[in-house]
Amino acid sequence: MGVYLLVLCLAVLQQEGRASPDPASCSSPEAVRVAEEALEQINQDLTSGYILSLNRLYDLSHTAEKEKEGSLYKLTIDVMETKCHIISRKPWKQCIVRDIGEVPVYGECEVSVHVDSQVKLQSYSCALREVPATAVVDVCQDCPTAENLNEPVVKETANLSLQRFNEESGLANYFTLENVTKASSQWVVGPSYFVEFTIVETVCSKKTDASELSHCPPMDCQFAHRGFCSGSHMAHEEEFEIRLSVGKKDGSFQSHKPVEVKCEIYEPQAAAVEEQLHVTADSGHTAHEHDNHTHLHPHEHTHSATPSSDLAVSKPRGSLGTVVAQPAPLRSSPAASACPGPHRHNLGLRKLRL
């Protein structure tokens, strides 16, 4: 009977051990949860660039904090850039990681978080870099490769894409180019260019005469809409050479070469606050109208600019950490046992460890 009870106790202890995996393991559900929630808060803190996605948890440590309940976690998180720009404020799990043909970016973040009943981001430091073109061509010879953002043809492609958007959108005001954020090129029957860029609403309505569009400043108020666009332009080789030799006026892409564009326009936070005030006041200005981007606010400055307490941000964005462009570091082996965790993405790159 005593032997039977001993065996039973050992079995129960073994089962409990399986149900509560070591939190110091990079594959444990608790460690992964902490890493995922920490990355969500990093993305919320970022002020520029693209939303980052978790690739794997590379290393971690955690210590109990005597002065307050909970533990302090130190994490090393491998990340991949997604196709969602920061201004979209989308959760990273809703965003698609860049594929091999979309100028992928990878890196790592050193993260400090306090964990009790919640995960609270304390600080972070991320280093990111583009996958080298040589690594891309090694597995995909026909894939686009990165272009210098300062190249005139890149800016021209962005301007042509924005021009088409302004002509075809049903929005009340014109938008102007804010920043070109990514560019690549590919040779098909001629040079093809792909750009990503942010745009901001101007003070000029669609009724503005075309001769006045160059004098349309961005709307300088908290209700200005911003957007994120991807555009492309494909040229035949001979047309490209003519444009370079003749110049912008006579060699413009505009009437000869196809231009494609797709933009997402985002409501500013102030509009979300105002929407709550309108709904509270039973004004009939419904949430449905805000989601229809052919209907924009008239931007009268009689709107309340005071956020409600539940929407107030305790810390300004960008206050908790930094993101820099750096070459891949020489990494030491993880200090924690059962680390690193498994990769979620590898893009099929044979010579590059993401």
C-alpha positions as CSV (number, residue, x, y, z in Angstrom):
1,M,0.0,0.0,0.0
2,G,2.8,2.4,0.9
3,V,4.6,1.7,-2.4
4,Y,1.3,2.3,-4.3
5,L,0.9,5.7,-2.6
6,L,4.5,6.7,-3.4
7,V,4.1,5.8,-7.0
8,L,0.8,7.8,-7.1
9,C,2.4,10.9,-5.6
10,L,5.3,10.8,-8.0
11,A,2.8,10.6,-11.0
12,V,0.9,13.6,-9.7
13,L,4.0,15.6,-9.2
14,Q,5.2,14.7,-12.7
15,Q,1.8,15.7,-14.2
16,E,1.9,19.0,-12.3
17,G,5.4,19.6,-13.7
18,R,4.1,19.1,-17.2
19,A,1.2,21.5,-16.6
20,S,3.4,24.3,-15.3
21,P,6.5,24.5,-17.6
22,D,9.6,26.4,-16.5
23,P,9.0,30.1,-17.1
24,A,12.7,30.4,-17.9
25,S,12.2,28.3,-21.0
26,C,11.9,30.3,-24.3
27,S,9.2,27.8,-25.4
28,S,7.1,28.0,-22.3
29,P,3.6,29.5,-22.7
30,E,4.2,32.1,-20.0
31,A,7.4,33.3,-21.5
32,V,5.9,33.5,-25.0
33,R,2.9,35.4,-23.5
34,V,5.2,37.9,-21.9
35,A,7.2,38.4,-25.1
36,E,4.1,38.8,-27.2
37,E,2.5,41.4,-24.9
38,A,5.8,43.3,-24.5
39,L,6.1,43.5,-28.3
40,E,2.6,44.8,-28.6
41,Q,3.5,47.6,-26.2
42,I,6.7,48.3,-28.1
43,N,4.7,48.8,-31.2
44,Q,2.3,51.1,-29.4
45,D,5.3,53.2,-28.2
46,L,6.9,53.5,-31.7
47,T,6.5,56.8,-33.5
48,S,7.8,55.9,-37.0
49,G,8.6,52.9,-39.2
50,Y,6.7,49.7,-39.4
51,I,5.0,47.4,-36.9
52,L,7.2,44.6,-35.7
53,S,6.3,40.9,-35.5
54,L,7.7,38.3,-33.1
55,N,10.0,35.8,-34.8
56,R,11.3,34.0,-31.7
57,L,12.2,34.6,-28.1
58,Y,16.0,34.3,-28.1
59,D,16.9,34.6,-24.4
60,L,15.3,35.6,-21.1
61,S,15.9,35.9,-17.4
62,H,13.5,36.8,-14.6
63,T,14.0,37.7,-11.0
64,A,11.5,38.4,-8.2
65,E,11.2,42.1,-7.2
66,K,11.2,42.4,-3.5
67,E,9.8,45.9,-3.3
68,K,6.7,45.1,-5.2
69,E,4.8,42.0,-6.3
70,G,5.8,40.3,-9.5
71,S,9.0,39.7,-11.5
72,L,11.3,41.6,-13.7
73,Y,11.9,40.0,-17.0
74,K,14.8,40.7,-19.3
75,L,14.1,39.5,-22.8
76,T,15.9,39.3,-26.1
77,I,13.3,39.1,-28.9
78,D,14.0,38.4,-32.5
79,V,11.6,40.5,-34.7
80,M,10.6,40.8,-38.3
81,E,9.1,43.9,-40.0
82,T,5.5,43.7,-41.2
83,K,3.8,45.5,-44.0
84,C,1.8,47.6,-41.6
85,H,3.0,51.1,-41.0
86,I,3.0,52.4,-37.4
87,I,0.4,55.0,-38.2
88,S,-2.1,52.2,-38.7
89,R,-1.8,51.3,-35.0
90,K,-2.9,47.7,-35.9
91,P,-2.1,44.8,-33.5
92,W,1.0,43.1,-34.8
93,K,-0.8,39.7,-35.0
94,Q,-3.0,41.3,-37.7
95,C,-0.1,42.3,-39.8
96,I,1.7,40.2,-42.5
97,V,5.5,39.8,-42.2
98,R,7.4,41.0,-45.3
99,D,8.1,38.3,-47.8
100,I,11.4,37.7,-49.6
101,G,10.4,40.0,-52.5
102,E,9.3,42.9,-50.3
103,V,12.6,44.2,-48.9
104,P,12.4,42.2,-45.6
105,V,13.8,43.7,-42.4
106,Y,14.8,41.8,-39.3
107,G,16.5,42.5,-36.0
108,E,16.4,42.0,-32.3
109,C,15.1,43.9,-29.2
110,E,16.4,44.0,-25.7
111,V,13.4,44.4,-23.5
112,S,12.7,44.9,-19.8
113,V,9.2,44.3,-18.5
114,H,7.6,44.0,-15.1
115,V,5.1,41.1,-14.8
116,D,2.5,40.7,-12.1
117,S,-1.1,40.3,-13.1
118,Q,-0.2,42.4,-16.2
119,V,2.8,42.8,-18.5
120,K,4.2,46.4,-18.1
121,L,6.9,47.5,-20.6
122,Q,9.7,49.3,-18.8
123,S,12.2,49.9,-21.6
124,Y,13.4,48.5,-24.9
125,S,16.3,48.9,-27.4
126,C,15.8,47.5,-30.9
127,A,18.4,47.2,-33.8
128,L,17.0,46.5,-37.3
129,R,18.5,46.0,-40.7
130,E,17.4,45.1,-44.2
131,V,18.1,41.6,-45.5
132,P,21.1,42.1,-47.8
133,A,20.3,42.1,-51.5
134,T,22.8,39.3,-52.0
135,A,20.9,37.0,-49.7
136,V,17.6,37.8,-51.5
137,V,19.1,37.2,-55.0
138,D,20.6,33.9,-53.8
139,V,17.2,32.4,-53.4
140,C,15.1,34.6,-55.7
141,Q,16.9,36.1,-58.7
142,D,13.8,37.9,-60.0
143,C,12.8,39.5,-56.7
144,P,12.8,43.3,-56.3
145,T,15.8,44.7,-54.4
146,A,16.0,47.9,-52.3
147,E,16.4,51.3,-53.8
148,N,17.9,54.4,-52.3
149,L,15.1,56.6,-51.0
150,N,16.9,59.7,-52.2
151,E,16.9,58.7,-55.9
152,P,14.8,61.1,-58.0
153,V,13.0,58.3,-59.7
154,V,11.8,57.0,-56.3
155,K,10.4,60.4,-55.4
156,E,8.8,60.8,-58.9
157,T,7.1,57.3,-58.6
158,A,5.7,58.3,-55.2
159,N,4.4,61.6,-56.6
160,L,2.8,59.9,-59.6
161,S,1.2,57.3,-57.3
162,L,-0.2,60.0,-55.0
163,Q,-1.5,62.0,-58.0
164,R,-3.5,59.0,-59.1
165,F,-4.8,58.5,-55.6
166,N,-6.0,62.1,-55.4
167,E,-7.7,61.9,-58.8
168,E,-9.5,58.7,-58.0
169,S,-10.3,58.9,-54.3
170,G,-13.7,60.1,-53.1
171,L,-12.2,62.1,-50.3
172,A,-13.1,65.8,-49.8
173,N,-9.5,67.2,-49.6
174,Y,-6.3,66.6,-51.5
175,F,-3.5,64.7,-49.7
176,T,0.2,65.6,-50.0
177,L,3.3,63.4,-49.7
178,E,4.8,63.2,-46.2
179,N,7.6,60.6,-46.3
180,V,8.8,57.9,-48.6
181,T,9.4,55.0,-46.3
182,K,10.5,52.1,-48.6
183,A,11.5,51.7,-52.2
184,S,12.6,48.8,-54.4
185,S,13.1,48.1,-58.1
186,Q,12.8,45.1,-60.5
187,W,13.6,44.6,-64.1
188,V,10.7,43.1,-66.1
189,V,10.5,44.4,-69.7
190,G,12.1,47.6,-68.3
191,P,12.7,49.1,-64.9
192,S,9.8,48.8,-62.4
193,Y,9.7,50.8,-59.2
194,F,7.8,50.1,-56.0
195,V,7.4,52.7,-53.3
196,E,5.7,52.9,-49.9
197,F,5.0,56.3,-48.4
198,T,2.9,58.2,-45.9
199,I,0.5,61.1,-46.8
200,V,-1.2,63.8,-44.9
201,E,-4.4,65.7,-45.6
202,T,-4.1,69.3,-46.9
203,V,-6.3,72.4,-46.5
204,C,-7.2,72.3,-50.2
205,S,-10.5,70.7,-51.2
206,K,-11.1,68.8,-54.4
207,K,-12.6,72.0,-55.8
208,T,-9.2,73.7,-55.7
209,D,-7.9,74.8,-59.2
210,A,-5.1,72.6,-60.4
211,S,-2.8,75.6,-60.7
212,E,-3.1,76.2,-57.0
213,L,-2.3,72.6,-55.8
214,S,1.4,73.4,-55.4
215,H,0.4,75.8,-52.6
216,C,-1.6,73.4,-50.6
217,P,0.0,73.1,-47.1
218,P,-0.7,70.1,-44.9
219,M,-3.5,70.6,-42.5
220,D,-2.0,71.7,-39.2
221,C,-4.5,70.4,-36.7
222,Q,-5.3,67.4,-34.7
223,F,-8.1,66.3,-37.0
224,A,-5.8,66.0,-40.1
225,H,-6.1,62.5,-41.6
226,R,-3.0,60.6,-42.5
227,G,-2.5,57.6,-44.8
228,F,-0.1,54.9,-45.9
229,C,0.2,54.1,-49.5
230,S,2.0,51.5,-51.8
231,G,2.5,52.6,-55.3
232,S,4.3,51.1,-58.4
233,H,5.4,52.3,-61.8
234,M,6.5,50.1,-64.7
235,A,8.4,51.5,-67.6
236,H,9.6,50.1,-70.9
237,E,13.4,50.4,-71.3
238,E,13.2,52.9,-74.2
239,E,10.7,55.1,-72.4
240,F,12.9,55.1,-69.4
241,E,15.9,56.2,-71.4
242,I,13.9,59.0,-73.1
243,R,12.7,60.3,-69.7
244,L,16.3,60.5,-68.4
245,S,17.6,62.3,-71.5
246,V,14.7,64.7,-72.1
247,G,13.8,65.6,-68.6
248,K,10.6,65.6,-66.5
249,K,8.4,67.7,-68.7
250,D,8.5,66.0,-72.0
251,G,9.6,62.6,-70.7
252,S,7.1,62.3,-67.9
253,F,5.7,58.8,-67.0
254,Q,2.2,60.3,-66.7
255,S,0.6,59.5,-70.0
256,H,2.8,56.6,-71.2
257,K,3.5,54.3,-68.3
258,P,1.1,52.4,-65.9
259,V,1.0,53.6,-62.3
260,E,-0.8,51.7,-59.6
261,V,-1.5,52.9,-56.0
262,K,-3.3,51.6,-53.0
263,C,-3.8,53.8,-49.8
264,E,-5.3,53.3,-46.4
265,I,-6.5,56.5,-44.6
266,Y,-6.6,56.5,-40.9
267,E,-8.8,58.5,-38.5
268,P,-6.7,60.6,-36.1
269,Q,-7.0,59.9,-32.3
270,A,-8.7,63.3,-31.9
271,A,-11.5,62.1,-34.2
272,A,-12.0,59.1,-32.1
273,V,-12.4,61.3,-29.0
274,E,-14.7,63.6,-30.8
275,E,-16.8,60.6,-32.0
276,Q,-17.4,59.6,-28.4
277,L,-18.4,63.2,-27.6
278,H,-20.8,63.3,-30.5
279,V,-22.4,59.9,-29.6
280,T,-22.7,61.0,-26.0
281,A,-24.5,64.2,-27.1
282,D,-26.7,62.1,-29.4
283,S,-25.8,64.2,-32.4
284,G,-26.5,61.5,-34.9
285,H,-22.8,61.6,-36.1
286,T,-22.4,57.8,-36.0
287,A,-19.4,55.5,-35.9
288,H,-20.4,54.2,-39.3
289,E,-19.8,57.6,-40.8
290,H,-16.3,57.8,-39.4
291,D,-15.4,54.5,-40.9
292,N,-16.5,55.6,-44.4
293,H,-13.5,57.5,-45.7
294,T,-15.4,59.4,-48.3
295,H,-16.8,61.3,-45.3
296,L,-14.2,63.4,-43.5
297,H,-14.6,65.9,-40.7
298,P,-14.9,69.5,-41.8
299,H,-12.0,70.3,-39.4
300,E,-13.7,73.2,-37.8
301,H,-11.6,74.3,-34.8
302,T,-14.7,74.5,-32.6
303,H,-14.2,70.8,-31.8
304,S,-13.2,69.8,-28.3
305,A,-9.5,69.1,-28.1
306,T,-9.5,67.7,-24.6
307,P,-9.3,63.9,-24.5
308,S,-11.5,62.0,-22.1
309,S,-9.8,60.5,-19.2
310,D,-10.1,56.9,-20.4
311,L,-8.3,57.9,-23.7
312,A,-5.5,59.9,-22.1
313,V,-2.1,58.5,-22.7
314,S,0.1,58.3,-19.5
315,K,3.4,58.5,-21.4
316,P,4.2,60.1,-24.7
317,R,5.0,57.7,-27.5
318,G,8.6,57.0,-28.1
319,S,9.5,57.6,-24.4
320,L,10.3,54.0,-23.5
321,G,13.0,53.0,-25.9
322,T,14.8,53.4,-29.2
323,V,15.0,51.7,-32.6
324,V,18.2,52.1,-34.6
325,A,19.6,50.7,-37.9
326,Q,22.6,48.5,-37.1
327,P,24.4,45.6,-38.7
328,A,23.8,42.1,-37.3
329,P,25.7,41.7,-34.0
330,L,27.9,38.7,-33.1
331,R,25.6,37.0,-30.7
332,S,26.6,34.9,-27.7
333,S,24.7,31.7,-26.9
334,P,21.6,32.2,-24.8
335,A,22.2,32.2,-21.0
336,A,18.8,30.6,-20.2
337,S,18.3,26.9,-20.7
338,A,15.9,25.7,-23.4
339,C,16.6,28.9,-25.4
340,P,16.2,30.2,-28.1
341,G,12.7,29.3,-28.9
342,P,11.6,28.1,-32.4
343,H,11.6,30.5,-35.4
344,R,8.2,31.6,-36.7
345,H,9.6,32.9,-40.0
346,N,12.7,32.2,-42.1
347,L,11.7,33.5,-45.6
348,G,13.6,30.5,-47.1
349,L,17.0,32.2,-46.7
350,R,19.7,29.6,-46.6
351,K,22.7,31.8,-45.7
352,L,21.1,34.2,-43.3
353,R,20.0,33.4,-39.8
354,L,17.2,35.7,-38.9
